[in-house]
Amino acid sequence: MRVVAAFLTLALLACGAEKKDRPVSEPGEKLYAMRGIVLSRSAEDNSLKIDHEAIPGFMEAMTMDYPVRGAKVGSLPADRSRIETKLHVTERSYWITDVKAVR
């Protein structure tokens, strides 16, 4: 019975543990300046849906969800705000940092 109780306790702790914050930068990443408009946000995923301008040498203008690192989306410029941000890209993932409102 003690083994079952110990297992259940560990399982509950593991389920309740928060994900560690991911680093703002990673080795081998490419960095791009990005401008756009925040359409919406997901606090659960800590991501912003951004309608962004073309990123020269990388991507045409489009609307995408971008994970945010280094800040919580609740503290970032409001929806419908025009922004500038840094887009980080690796072979396996992408994310944004340094989200700032612009006019």
N, C-alpha and C positions, 0 to 999 in steps of 0.2 A: 504494500500500500504506500509506503514511503517513496518507493521508486516512482510510482505513478504520480504522486503529489509533486515530487521534484521535477519530473518531466513536464507536467502541466505548468508549473511555475516558470521553468525555462522557456517553454513555448509562448507563454503570455508575455514574458519580458522581450523575447525576440520580436513578437508581433508589434509590440508597443514602441520598440526602439525607432527613433527617427533616423532618416538617412543622413549621413554625414554630408556637409556642404561640399560640393565639388569645387575644385580649384578654378579660379577665374581664367587662368591660362594653362595650356598644356604644351609639352614639347612637340615641335613639328607643325604647329598650327599656322594657318594663314589668317591674316587680319584684314578686314575690309571696313571702310566707312559706309554707313547706311543711313538713309533719310527716308522718313515715311510718316504715316499717321497711325496711331494706336486705335484699333477698332474695338478690341475687347481684351479681357485678361482672364486667366484662370489661376486663382490662388492655390488650388489643389496641385496643379502642375508647375506653378511658378513660371508661367509663360504668358507672352503677349501675342495677340494676333495683329500683325502689322501689314498695312497696304504700303509697300515700299517702292521707291524709284528703282530704276535699273542700277545695278552695281557693276560699273565698268570692268570688263575682263573676267566677270564671274557669272552674273545672272541678270536676266531681263526683269523688268518691273513685274511684280506679282503680289499676291496676298498669301501670307503663310503664318503659321504659329512658330514662335521662337522661344525656346527655353531661356530663362534669365539666370545668370550667375552673378553673385556678388551683391544682390539686393533682393528684397521681397517686392513682388509686383504691386502690393498695396501702397508702397512708398514712392512709386514711379508716377510720372505725369499721367493725368486723367485720360480716360478714353476720349477720342476725337482730337487729342493733342498732336501737333506736329512735332516730330522728334528727330534727333540724331543719335546714333548708337554705334558701337563697334560690333561687327559680326566676326566671330571666331569660327574657323572651319578646320576640321581634321578629316582624315580618311573615313572615320566612323561616326562623327557627330558634328553638330553645330550648335551655337548658343550666342547670346548677346550680352554685352556688358556696357556700363557707362551710358545709360539711357538718359538723355537730357532733352527738355522741351526747347524748341526754337520757334522763331516767328517767321 
